[in-house]
Amino acid sequence: MSFPAGWYDDPQDPTQQRYWAGDSWTDYRRPREGPPPYQGQFGQQAPVQPGIQDQPGQPGQPGVQGQPGMGREGYGQQAPYPQAPYPQQGFGYAPMVPSTPDGQPLSGWWRRVGARLLDGILLFFITLPFVGYFYWRFAQIVFDTLEDEYDRGVAGGTPTFSGEIPSEAYQWIIPAAAISLVIGFLYEFLFLTRKGATPGKMAAGISVRLRDVPGPPPASAVLKRFGVDYGLQLLGWIPTVGTLFSFLGLINYLWPLWDTNKQALHDKVAKTNVVRGPQQRR
């Protein structure tokens, strides 16, 4: 039997709760508050804790938290205090780490940065065979133009550089950017909709999900995330107004630092969260 991810009584310490990731225990713990763990109705079978095997007990033995079939002395079998897998259903205390409404811990900002860097390195090597020639021709035109400007400047007495990209160079850089965009989209779309995480996020131990629903995000949410994120990057290439969009793109990446729900702007549009741990298909 599988149990949903959430906060459960720690099988090693009944005074604490521990976060169950859906398939294994994590290292997240928080104090357990509320009535005694064995207050409940007598004569009922105790619920099984995640990761705890049934261990039959004997009447007259003290109850052991998370081990069904063992009750308080003199009362036989007894159900332990009901678990509160979701933080809002507990006893008025909040989780010690920021989390989704159902209790999955949110990723920190630095983990997201590390995951993005890893994905960027991986994507570079994936796209290089497809765009390498285009970038080489682009660089060749730019360097030839700089060399011509330098030679003209020397002949005139002072070398000058306009700093403008030659118009003929755009015929190479635009296809390279388009190919990179398509590969980046397929990379993120396929991994997020199937696994809930790109390879970089998997290596960092984080994943993407809808804020209110666990599991890999649907295609519509991934499209919204990608559209806002990469849309700001593309708009940053527009002359004159590109600086504004580049600034908005930077704000998008920094937004989780001060946001209560640890969401970037593309997360808010898609209603997603980047969380600790993997996602299981619904």
C-alpha positions, 0 to 999 in steps of 0.5 A: 500500500502506498501513502501520499507524501506528507507529514507523519509521526516519526517512527524513530521519535514519537515526539516529532513528525517526519516528511514522507516523500511518497516512497521514502522518508526524508530528513525533514522533521518538525516537533509534534504537538497536540494530544498524546499519541495514544488518545483514540477509540479502543478496539480499532485497528491502528493505521500503518505508518509509511515504511513500518511493517505490521508487528503483532503485539500482545495485550497488556503491553505499552503501545508503540507508535506506528506499530499496529496491534499494540495498545495501552496496558489493560486495553488490548488493541487501540488506534493511535492518535489520528495522523495529520498528513497535511499541515493545515489539518494539524493542531495549529502549528506550521511546518518548519520549512516552506511547503506546498499546501499538502506539505511537500517542502519547497526548493531553495533558490540556490538549488534552482540555480545549480539545476539551471546551470547543469541543464545549461551545460547539458543543453550546450553539448546537445545543441552544439552539433546542430548550431555549431556551424551557424555560430562559426559563420557568425563569429567569422563575419563579426571578426572580419568586420572588426579587422576591417574597421581596425585597418581603416582606423590605422590608415586614418590615424586612430583605430575605431570600432562601431560595435554594431553587428553586421547585418549579414551576420543575422542570417546565421545567428537567427537560425542558430537561436531558433534551433536552440529554442526548439531543442530547449523546449523539447528538452524541458517539455518532455522531461517535465511532463514525464518525470517532473524534472529535467536532468539538472533538477534530478541531480539537484534533488528537486522537481516541478509540480502544480502547487495544489496537485502533486505529480508531474505538471500537465502540458499546459503548465509546462507551456506557460512556464516555458513561454514566460521564461524563454519569452523574456529572453527572446524579447531581450534581443529586441533593440532599444526595449531589449534592456527592459525585458532583460531586466524583467528576465533577471527579476523573474529568476530572483523572484523566489528569493522574497516570494512567500511561496518561493515561486518565480514569475513563470511559476505564478503564471503556470501555478507551479512550485519547484519542490524537494524530492521527485514526482510520481506519475498520477 
